[in-house]
């Protein structure tokens, strides 16, 4: 089963119908995303987008996706699309990069610049055109990503201009991405847990990986309690802390597993090599030192 098939199966079987953040089941939501990541990071990337779209719709409109629909959120490079309104309604134009599920999704939420500011729109992916040869990545190759061209594509507004970024759930979604990273780290760690013997060096690496993964679990659990206790609170600082912590956990797992197992699994186990490549690429969705600088700025405030 490839990543697209796995994603569709999760949606069709109801596994992607996760509790909405801030409703008392946030820990369950993020645990579900972590579980997806441990199975297949590319499929989990699509499932995370579908779950995030569901949360956005619920927060801004109260709507739900219909059976047989596969949703995503294409909001990278926010100024790459513009939206105009005429007697036929809204139309979105431009090339949007980094669109995961470009050939897989049925529906997407996209950001676009309007005369009134940045706004969020619902588009049917059948009305847009994925551009060939715009995703050369080895890691996350199966995420069906690339640039999608919108040429006066019919679009429906979702919320008012600015609502997508201003809502509390924006940062909850950012933590959801970190939950998938943690799942990816669990998948990468599997060969070490499977093969560790009485070699003291492997056991030391195994202990370090166990500590890292349990730290990631604790960070997400603590964040879930905070979100459920105050679902409308500004969660930017919380999200930046969680994402930085989980990125450090996942990076540490990649390092320890590689040092403990050597080149063998990377060269002889295609699934493991793919997990390592996928996680390495997916972690770069973090903004690294830019996010740390922003966290430092927020930390100076009372």
Protein Blocks (a to p, Z undefined) as FASTA:
>chain_A
ZZklmmmmmmmnopmmccdehilpmmmmmmmmmmmmmmommlmmmmmmmmmmmmmmmmmn
opacdehiacdddfehkllpccdddfkopcdedjdehiehklmpmbdcdddddfkbpcdd
dddfklpccdehiafbfghklnopaddddehiacddedjehklmmpmklmmmmmmmmmmm
mmmmmmmmmmmmmmocfbfklmmmmmmmmmmmmmmmmmmmmmmmmmmmmmmbcfklmmmm
mmmmmmmmmmmmmmmmmmmnommlmmmmmklmmmmmmmmmmmmmpgkjmmmmmmmmmmmp
ZZ
